């Protein structure tokens, strides 16, 4: 069945010639709003833009299995909003559908594994136990967590991050004057369908799911562990880190059986050489948090896990680490909120006052630097003016190692994705200018110059093979 908007601005359902005059509908609404004394200008998208959507939407929806369409309520609202000319509302409904589909994907995978990977805040993680708790995971955590465990692709994550940005700043979710076109909506709809609703799981993602089910339900011996570990060679660095996070979560969970812990014990040593320094340090931080929170059972289990890996040296000063981590978590939370311009300065001042009186534990370097760079880059829409001077001051106080972490932060997914937004890119270049005077290595200065002068979109530099070869050599030399 074809639904079109013809040259007479009539919405036609061709199989039975039902006609709705779109212009008449718009005029009736405007007339009623005028009667109520409400604004009536620039409410509706032009009819020509609505027509672009209806001419192509059936082709885009054809990617979805017809059996799944009856459950896609927000897609129905999306179509209704397009027909009404309320494109900002349509984008909101499209994002709601995407979030629902992502939650369904997580629910049909390994839910506990997702929570362990997606939610770094220990207090928040303790409150997440079943499918209903997915509503407590914010959108940023959801899409990054789905990317980490392989439910969406790296490219899909970047696209969804952009759509989330548009949803926040160009949809009905936030007051704005941004114009959305029909082709914009079609492109975003196609992205959400191809990269979320219809994206098949990779073989690696399926194998990890099977592995997690196996170690939770069956006993494995040393021979089986050796056979399983051959699969670890196929993992990318990111996926190796993600699986290690999953193992840590399984091992330290109170309700994990001893058999499952024994299975993890046989596997983690074989995975450990692939685990990055950043993730190793995060395990030490989590142990310190368990201790500081007086969670005796989990602190014992976390220490056992580190002992298995020969990694007790990653245990930091628990009190300082725990307090810094709490402030950083708070800063990330307010940064991702709708009112971040007003709420960020308070947490930023709290962080500045705290770190001004202590030496930051080395185990906190990655999270401390990554968080500061993330908030300094802004949300892509505007600057939290009262917080920015604090961020600049703290960035200028980075030591040599922190500065190197900051320069290489473009390799982190959350930073890389932000670099597709012009304001974030400009802030990243400004950050490089802030810390360049601290760098004495010629090779690092060359990297800074390459980043500043990169002619293409900066977020694409992560995929520059030759450039990344240099980055990996430097990371290895610096043990980053």
C-alpha positions in Angstrom: 0.0 0.0 0.0 1.4 3.4 -1.0 0.8 6.5 1.0 1.8 9.7 -0.8 1.4 13.5 -0.5 0.3 14.7 -4.0 0.8 18.0 -5.7 -2.5 19.3 -4.2 -1.1 18.7 -0.7 -3.4 15.8 -0.1 -2.4 12.7 1.8 -3.6 9.8 -0.3 -4.0 6.1 0.6 -4.0 4.8 -2.9 -5.7 1.4 -2.6 -9.1 2.9 -1.6 -8.7 6.5 -2.6 -9.1 7.9 0.9 -8.0 11.5 1.0 -6.9 13.9 3.7 -6.2 17.5 2.8 -2.9 18.2 4.7 -3.1 21.9 4.2 -6.7 21.9 5.6 -5.5 20.0 8.7 -2.6 22.4 9.3 -4.8 25.5 8.9 -7.4 24.1 11.3 -4.8 23.6 14.0 -3.3 27.1 13.4 -6.7 28.6 13.6 -7.5 26.9 16.8 -4.1 27.9 18.4 -4.8 31.5 17.4 -8.2 31.2 19.0 -6.5 30.0 22.2 -3.9 32.8 22.0 -1.0 30.4 21.6 1.9 30.8 19.1 1.2 29.3 15.7 4.2 30.2 13.6 6.8 27.7 12.3 5.0 24.7 13.9 4.9 22.3 11.0 7.6 21.0 8.7 6.9 22.0 5.1 4.6 19.6 3.3 7.3 18.9 0.7 9.6 17.6 3.4 6.9 15.3 4.8 6.4 14.0 1.2 10.1 13.0 1.0 9.6 10.8 4.1 6.4 9.1 2.8 8.0 8.5 -0.7 10.8 6.4 0.9 9.7 5.2 4.3 8.3 1.9 3.1 11.6 1.0 1.5 13.4 1.8 4.7 11.0 -0.2 6.8 11.3 -3.2 4.5 14.6 -4.1 6.2 12.6 -5.1 9.3 11.0 -8.5 9.5 7.3 -8.0 9.2 6.7 -10.1 12.3 8.5 -7.5 14.4 6.6 -4.5 13.2 3.5 -5.0 15.3 5.6 -4.4 18.5 7.2 -1.2 17.2 4.7 1.3 18.7 7.2 4.2 18.6 7.7 3.8 14.9 3.9 4.2 14.5 4.2 7.4 16.5 7.2 8.4 14.3 5.0 8.1 11.2 2.1 10.0 12.8 4.4 12.8 13.8 5.9 13.0 10.3 2.4 13.2 8.8 1.5 16.0 11.2 4.7 17.9 10.3 6.1 17.7 13.8 9.6 16.5 12.9 11.1 17.3 16.3 8.6 15.0 17.9 9.2 12.4 15.2 12.9 12.3 16.1 12.0 11.9 19.7 9.8 8.9 18.9 12.6 7.4 16.7 15.0 7.6 19.6 12.5 6.0 21.9 12.1 3.1 19.5 15.9 2.7 19.2 16.3 2.6 23.0 13.6 0.0 23.3 15.2 -2.1 20.6 18.6 -1.8 22.4 17.1 -2.9 25.7 15.6 -5.9 24.0 18.9 -6.8 22.5 20.6 -6.6 25.9 17.7 -8.6 27.6 18.2 -11.4 25.0 22.0 -11.5 25.6 23.8 -11.8 28.9 22.2 -9.2 31.1 24.7 -9.4 34.0 27.6 -9.1 31.6 26.1 -6.0 30.1 25.7 -4.4 33.5 29.3 -5.3 34.5 30.7 -3.7 31.3 28.3 -0.7 30.9 28.1 0.6 34.5 31.4 1.6 36.1 29.8 3.1 39.2 29.8 0.4 41.9 26.9 1.8 43.9 24.7 2.0 40.8 25.8 -1.4 39.6 24.6 -3.0 42.8 21.1 -1.8 42.1 20.9 -3.5 38.6 19.8 -7.1 38.7 17.0 -7.8 36.1 15.5 -6.6 32.9 13.4 -3.9 34.5 16.5 -2.3 35.8 17.6 -1.5 32.2 15.4 1.7 32.6 18.0 2.9 35.2 20.8 2.8 32.7 21.0 6.2 30.9 21.2 6.4 27.1 24.9 7.2 27.0 25.7 4.1 29.1 23.3 2.0 27.1 24.7 2.7 23.6 28.4 2.5 24.8 27.7 -0.7 26.7 26.0 -2.2 23.7 29.0 -1.3 21.6 31.5 -2.7 24.1 29.8 -6.2 24.2 29.2 -6.3 20.5 25.5 -5.7 20.2 26.1 -2.7 17.9 29.1 -2.0 15.7 31.7 0.7 16.2 30.3 2.7 13.3 26.8 2.1 14.6 27.8 3.5 18.0 29.2 6.7 16.4 26.0 7.1 14.3 23.8 6.6 17.3 25.8 9.0 19.4 25.2 11.6 16.7 21.4 10.8 16.6 21.4 11.0 20.4 23.0 14.5 20.1 20.4 15.6 17.6 17.6 14.1 19.8 18.9 16.1 22.7 19.3 19.4 20.9 17.0 19.3 17.8 14.0 17.3 18.9 11.0 18.0 21.2 13.2 16.8 24.1 14.8 20.3 24.4 13.7 23.8 23.4 15.4 24.6 20.1 15.1 26.3 16.7 17.0 23.6 14.7 15.5 22.7 11.4 15.1 19.0 10.6 14.5 17.9 7.0 12.7 14.9 5.7 15.9 13.4 4.4 17.5 13.8 7.9 14.7 11.8 9.4 14.9 9.1 6.7 18.7 8.8 7.2 18.4 8.5 11.0 15.5 6.0 10.6 17.6 3.9 8.3 20.6 4.0 10.7 18.5 2.9 13.6 17.0 0.0 11.6 20.3 -1.2 10.1 22.6 -0.6 13.0 20.2 -1.7 15.8 17.0 -3.4 14.9 18.3 -5.6 12.1 22.0 -5.9 12.8 23.1 -9.5 13.1 25.5 -10.5 15.9 29.1 -11.1 14.9 30.6 -14.5 15.4 32.8 -13.1 18.2 29.8 -11.7 20.1 28.0 -15.1 19.8 31.0 -17.0 21.0 31.4 -14.7 24.0 27.8 -15.3 24.9 28.2 -19.0 24.6 31.4 -18.9 26.7 29.7 -16.9 29.5 26.8 -19.4 29.5 29.3 -22.3 29.6 31.4 -21.1 32.5 28.2 -20.3 34.5 26.6 -23.7 33.9 29.3 -26.3 33.5 32.6 -27.2 35.1 35.7 -26.9 32.9 39.1 -28.4 33.4 42.6 -27.2 32.4 42.5 -28.8 29.0 39.1 -27.2 28.1 40.4 -23.9 29.4 43.4 -24.2 27.0 41.1 -24.9 24.1 38.8 -22.0 25.0 41.7 -19.6 25.4 42.7 -20.2 21.8 39.6 -18.0 21.0 41.2 -15.1 22.9 43.6 -14.6 20.1 40.7 -13.5 17.9 39.6 -10.8 20.2 40.4 -7.2 19.5 42.0 -5.2 22.3 38.7 -3.6 23.2 36.9 -7.0 23.3 39.6 -8.5 25.4 39.2 -5.7 27.9 35.4 -6.1 27.9 35.6 -9.8 28.5 38.1 -9.2 31.4 35.6 -6.8 32.9 33.0 -9.5 32.6 35.2 -12.0 34.3 35.8 -9.6 37.2 32.1 -8.9 37.6 31.3 -12.6 37.6 34.0 -13.5 40.1 33.2 -10.8 42.6 29.4 -11.2 42.5 28.1 -12.6 45.8 25.7 -15.1 44.2 28.3 -16.6 41.9 28.9 -20.3 42.5 32.3 -21.7 43.4 32.3 -23.8 40.3 31.9 -20.7 38.1 34.7 -18.9 40.1 36.9 -21.9 39.5 36.2 -21.7 35.8 37.1 -18.0 35.7 40.3 -18.8 37.6 41.3 -21.1 34.8 40.6 -18.6 32.1 41.6 -15.2 33.4 45.4 -16.0 33.5 45.2 -16.8 29.8 43.3 -13.6 29.0 45.4 -11.4 31.3 48.3 -10.7 28.8 45.7 -9.1 26.5 44.2 -6.8 29.1 45.1 -3.2 28.9 46.8 -1.2 31.7 43.8 1.0 32.0 41.5 -2.0 32.8 44.0 -3.6 35.1 44.1 -0.4 37.1 40.3 -0.2 37.2 40.2 -3.6 39.0 42.5 -2.2 41.7 40.3 0.9 42.0 37.2 -1.3 42.4 38.9 -3.3 45.1 39.7 -0.1 46.9 36.1 1.0 46.6 34.9 -2.3 48.1 37.2 -1.8 51.0 36.2 1.8 51.5 32.5 0.9 51.4 33.1 -1.9 54.0 31.9 -4.6 51.5 34.0 -7.3 53.1 32.9 -10.3 51.0 33.4 -8.5 47.6 36.7 -7.0 48.7 38.0 -10.4 49.5 36.8 -11.8 46.2 38.3 -8.8 44.3 41.7 -9.4 46.0 41.5 -13.1 45.1 40.9 -12.1 41.5 44.0 -9.8 41.5 46.1 -12.5 43.2 45.1 -15.0 40.4 46.5 -12.5 37.9 49.6 -11.6 39.9 48.3 -8.1 40.0 48.2 -7.0 43.7 50.5 -4.1 42.7 47.4 -2.4 41.2 45.8 -2.0 44.6 45.9 1.8 45.3 45.3 3.9 48.4 41.7 3.1 48.9 40.3 6.2 50.6 41.7 8.7 48.1 40.8 6.6 45.1 37.3 6.0 46.3 36.6 9.7 46.9 38.1 10.8 43.5 36.1 8.0 41.8 32.9 9.2 43.4 33.5 12.8 42.3 34.4 11.7 38.8 31.2 9.6 38.6 29.2 12.6 39.8 30.8 14.8 37.1 30.1 12.3 34.4 26.4 12.0 35.5 25.7 15.7 35.5 27.6 16.2 32.2 25.2 13.7 30.5 22.1 15.4 32.1 19.9 17.9 30.4 20.8 20.7 32.9 24.6 20.2 32.7 25.3 23.9 32.1 24.0 24.6 35.6 25.0 21.5 37.5 28.6 20.9 36.2 30.3 23.9 37.9 29.4 22.7 41.4 30.9 19.2 40.9 33.9 20.7 39.0 34.6 23.0 42.0 34.4 20.0 44.3 36.9 18.1 42.2 39.3 21.0 42.0 39.2 21.6 45.7 39.8 17.9 46.4 42.7 17.2 44.0 44.3 20.5 44.9 45.2 19.0 48.3 46.4 15.5 47.3 48.6 13.7 44.9 46.4 11.8 42.5 47.0 8.0 42.8 48.5 6.7 39.6 45.7 4.1 39.4 43.3 7.0 38.8 45.2 8.6 36.0 43.1 7.1 33.1 39.7 7.8 34.5 40.7 11.2 35.9 42.1 12.4 32.5 39.4 10.8 30.4 36.7 12.4 32.5 38.3 15.8 32.4 38.8 15.7 28.6 35.3 14.4 28.1 33.6 17.3 30.0 36.0 19.9 28.6 35.0 18.9 25.1 31.4 19.9 26.0 28.3 18.0 24.9 28.7 19.5 21.4 26.0 22.0 21.8 27.3 24.6 24.3 30.0 25.4 26.9 29.4 25.2 30.6 31.0 28.6 31.1 31.4 28.5 34.8 33.0 25.1 34.8 35.3 25.6 31.8 38.0 27.7 33.7 38.2 24.9 36.3 38.7 22.3 33.6 41.4 24.4 31.9 43.2 24.9 35.2 43.1 21.1 36.0 44.3 20.1 32.5 47.2 22.6 32.7 48.2 20.8 36.0 48.5 17.4 34.3 51.9 15.8 34.8 53.8 14.3 31.9 52.0 10.9 32.0 48.6 12.5 32.3 49.4 14.8 29.4 50.3 11.8 27.2 47.0 10.0 28.2 45.1 13.2 27.2 46.8 13.4 23.8 46.0 9.8 23.1 42.4 10.1 24.4 41.1 10.4 20.8 41.5 6.6 20.7 38.9 6.2 23.4 35.4 5.6 22.0 33.6 8.2 24.0 36.1 10.9 23.0 36.4 9.7 19.4 32.7 9.9 18.9 32.5 13.4 20.3 35.0 14.6 17.7 32.4 14.4 15.0 30.8 17.5 16.5 32.5 20.8 15.5 32.5 22.4 18.9 34.0 19.2 20.5 36.7 19.1 17.8 37.7 22.7 18.4 37.9 22.0 22.2 40.1 19.0 21.6 42.5 21.1 19.5 42.5 23.7 22.3 43.2 21.0 24.8 46.3 20.0 22.8 47.5 23.6 22.8 47.1 23.6 26.6 49.4 20.6 27.2 51.8 20.8 24.2 54.3 22.9 26.2 54.7 20.0 28.7 55.8 17.5 26.0 59.5 17.0 25.4 59.3 14.0 23.1 59.7 14.8 19.4 57.5 11.8 18.5 54.7 13.0 20.7 54.9 16.6 19.4 54.6 15.1 15.8 51.4 13.3 16.9 50.0 16.6 18.3 50.8 18.4 15.1 49.2 15.6 13.0 46.0 15.9 15.1 45.9 19.7 14.8 46.5 19.7 11.1 44.4 16.6 10.2 42.5 17.7 7.1 39.6 15.2 7.3 37.0 15.0 10.0 39.1 14.4 13.2 36.9 11.6 14.5 38.0 9.5 11.5 41.7 9.6 12.4 41.2 6.7 14.7 40.8 4.6 11.5 44.1 5.9 10.0 46.1 2.7 9.9 49.6 4.3 9.5 49.0 6.9 12.1 47.7 4.2 14.5 50.8 2.2 14.0 52.8 5.1 15.4 50.3 5.5 18.3 50.5 1.8 19.2 54.3 1.9 19.3 54.2 4.9 21.7 51.6 3.2 23.8 53.7 0.2 24.1 56.8 2.2 25.0 54.9 4.2 27.7 52.9 1.1 28.9 49.6 3.0 28.2 
